[in-house]
Amino acid sequence: MLLRQKIVTNVRPKITTIALVDDHRLFREGVKRILDMEPDFQVVAEGDDGSVAEKLIEETNPDVVLMDINMPKLNGVEATRQLIKNHPGLKVIILSIHDDESYVTHVLKSGALGYLLKEMDADSMVNAVRIVSQGGAYIHPKVTHNLVNEFRRLATQGYTSEPSGFRDLEYRPPLHLLTRRECEVLQLMADGKSNRAIGELLYISEKTVKNHVSNILQKMNADDRTQAVVIAIKNGWVKLN
């Protein structure tokens, strides 16, 4: 994990307070150094197990909690579930070494707004924390890719069991949200087509495709193409071939 050079500005930013809960002390210290280098971040509490998270939140009232998923006494998923129950507005981000989509399902059900892999670089981690602190959600791109593939697998195999599966997926163009052309572009995005390939299929320029993609992300409140596709799959807005 790379350390970053501290940015110095004359404008005092709004401070986002952060609590770290991870039983690996060296990793926790590394994350703390990275976050404290940011002028708008301040780590106000540290703990080594989910069982102490409640006490940390009550004592320091942080804006964001970064929580390891695997801890000896109380794991991050259970700890998050308890924290969200007692502090509904709290923003929790899970730290994990697992890129399996099944972990993400449990994490999101617990109420967490982020799922980060510990292998990610410093800039990406800072960006993820900032997105969540500002009211968004963030799932590591590698995990999102696996999640999309799992949705595709379940759809093609006809799984209907809950919670992993979803039933009777139909194509329902979101014309209440997107234009007809944007719906076409969204479908091709779900098919894994590049901007260039989409342009060739629709007989439009690559620049026009980029404009459509930008509009789609804005209207769907998605951070990137992958997140937009995941949202579309969940809502049955695209066909899975």
Disulfide bonds with the S-S distance in Angstrom:
none
